[in-house]
Amino acid sequence: MTNKVSVDLGTESISKLIIRQSVPASIGILVMSLNVLVDTIFVGNWIGSIAIAAINVVLPVSFFIAALGMSIGIGGSSIISRALGAKNKEKALDTFGNQITLTVLLIAIFVCLGLFFKHEIILAFGGKGDIFDPAKIYYTIVLYGVPFLGLSMVGNNVIRAEGNPKFAMYAMMIPAFGNLIFDYILINLLGQGMAGAAWATTGSNVLGFLYVFWYFFLNDKTVLKINWSYLRLKWHVISEIATLGFVTLARQAVVSVMYLFMNNILFDIGGEVSVTAYAIVGRMLMFALFPVLGVTQGFLPIAGYNYGAEQYDRVRLSINIAIKYAAILATIVFVLLMAFPESITRMFTQDPEVLKETPYAMRWVFAATPIIALQLIGAAYFQAIGKAKPALLLTLTRQGFFFIPLILILPNFYGELGVWMSFPISDVLSTIVTGYFLRREIKTDLITKSTITT
């Protein structure tokens, strides 16, 4: 049987649940984002601005491989939430066991390929000129820790699917704090430069994995106590995980392609300075939206559990409340970023050329932030209830269908401004598309099923 924490997802006030699930998720994302932010500040001030660009070249590759774990984690967690809502614990256990085995096999293959073709990959992702050598050092070491990161991502999403957001928060906080400590020791005290930054990241990923291992195998808080029999791959389980997980993997694949285009286009237009400016803006994209992403993460298990329990009125209510909370938070983020982009940039570097270009880019990139809540919650909803096709479509609208074509077209007419303009235009277009599909789904699915069940 499920524990009380899981059952609360189907009985407690939706507003309270959104807050209870979202606050720990937001704190975890905040700490993780601060880790990336402070890590970049350390690297920029202790090694140099070129090191920021080097890390930005490596991130899409390491993130894509780690996203295998994330996609398996999120895809499987959607199944687990609905299985727990339907009181089918055996299915939840089968899913979790298959998540672990699948993650280990796939990430091992991709890490080996990534190391074998490292020269070609670094050059393809914009590691040119002075950026290449530091990027190569960072890339090689970071890939050693990616398997631990992938398994941690699986565990983190399953912990949240169980209804234990505080433990999921700890799984994000521990490696974040570990990375900052390792950074200070290896870069500042021992002077290890890019290698120190890379080993700090790898060491923090190992810490995160150790915590997740403890949670599932050495404590009594988890519902999902698995044994070796659940680790055996089962095709019907893998198929369902892959169908839903592909949504997340496709999104990260598109993000990696986006980085490939952005780094190369910006390098051709403005050289290392433009790549560094984008690296700083990219860190702010990870950091500043933490409360909105926290609401999205908190919303997923609530929607999935209640959909599995056939409580469709609660599902509709969770959509409305999640969008409202996320929109308020996104507007606050927008106001702060529009007001203080210069001060934010100075935290990363004192390079006068980067200081001149980055605030201008930042204002453009975040121009449509207040409306992104609808796009994020709408896409997340379809994944939460197990509808992979619309989830995939809506997940890819922003970067895949709109952003990448825009950055290939607009710079031909507006130069570097065309690159920055592409961000808000794609945000507006993808939000319109998501709003249409979400409204139609609520009318044709939730309202209809709610009427039948009553």
Helices and strands as residue ranges (DSSP letters): H 4-8, H 14-46, H 49-85, H 89-116, H 118-124, G 129-131, H 132-161, H 165-183, I 184-189, H 193-217, G 228-231, H 235-288, H 290-308, H 312-339, H 341-348, H 352-365, G 369-371, H 372-384, H 388-396, I 397-403, H 404-409, H 411-414, H 416-441, I 442-446, H 447-453
